[in-house]
Amino acid sequence: MKEINVFIFSHDLSTVTEILRKHNIAGMAFSEIHATGHTKRKEVPEMVRMYQTGRMVTPEHEKRTKVEVLVPDSVVDSIVQELIKTIGSESEPGGLVFVTDISNAHLLGTSRSGESMLIKE
């Protein structure tokens, strides 16, 4: 089993959710984060205590969404390839995907563990 961590623009969350649903993945977690990366940051109006100063600044960090999901080994490659094809482009990357090995997982309060708990029943 693998853990997939996806760092995306917030507007791409529904695309990631749809890809995971298509592969019958049981669940995911997502959170809003502030990050830097490969994409160019746009200038925004400078804000000081909720007031605009009239100057434009380029922020060091921007809001992104981090999606965390556990998937069976059998579908990880197809999910990652679909994410790569669907989100972003060669000229403007849409985020990052990290895949790590997971030795085991347990569904609390039950005897279910391993890959069997990752797919919807």
Secondary structure, 3 states (H helix, E strand, C coil): CEEEEEEECHHHHHHHHHHHHHCCECCCEEEEEEECCCCCCCCEEEEECCEEEEEEECCCCEEEEEEEEEECHHHHHHHHHHHHHHCCCCCCCCEEEEEEECCCCECCCCCCEHHHHCECC
